[in-house]
Amino acid sequence: MTGKHGFLDALKQVAFEEEPAPPEKHTPAPASPAFSTPTFSAPMVSPRDAGAASPVPYALPIDAGVVPDNDAVYQTLLSKTDFESTPTAATIHKFLDPLKAIPDTVMPSNIKFKSAVIQATAQAGLTEDGILGTFDTLKAKLQQEKDAFGGKSQQFATREIAGRQDEIRKITEQITELQQELARLSNELVDAQGKATHAQSQFEAAVLRRGSELEQQKALYASLLKG
């Protein structure tokens, strides 16, 4: 099987790349390479450009976008939306894999892919719309996974977040009420302490006054008794 994004690269390449010119006949064919993803070489130079630098093989990259911290999540989504696991990919491989024995210098990768699609169309009824439609189906599946995750996230938020927020709110209200009660009791305590201190001082003053009066009366009666 090809790489994860092989056919998407191939479709892009087929859409924008012109077919390369046939190789010069005197070029010896190298050993047959193992066929992997449709990674296409740059178009071959014409005889008049033979003196120019050799073209560098290239492939259209896929923008990976934001890479998640948890690769396991990505791998799960990839397994559920993998083009290589679809019947469409299996049909293409049925006709593409036998062509891997042909050297790329004889039949470049993009030509092999085009040939495989033509055979798949003729013998298996596969169409270009069917190939591209498979990606639309996979995108719909990805959206379903996103919606399902959103539902689970909402349930988690309701159960684990909103519930705790309610508890915190209730406790905060209780703390506010207790703080108000504490302030009220503190004020009452100060007032009561003030009253107690005032009463104590008044009583002590009364005791001293009455004690002084009794001493004066005692002295008076003592004087009267002596005649």
Buried (B, 14 or more C-beta within 10 A) or exposed (E): EBBEBBBBBBBBBBEEBEEBEEBEEEEEEEEEEEBEBBBBBEBBBEEEEEEEEEEEEEBBEEEEEEEEEEEEEEEEBBEEBBBBBBEBBEBBBBBBBEBBEBBBBEEBBBBBBBBBBEBBBEEBEBEEEBBEEBBEEBEEEBEEBEEEEEEEEEEEEEEEEEEEEEEEEEEEEEEEEEEEEEEEEEEEEEEEEEEEEEEEEEEEEEEEEEEEEEEEEEEEEEEEEEE
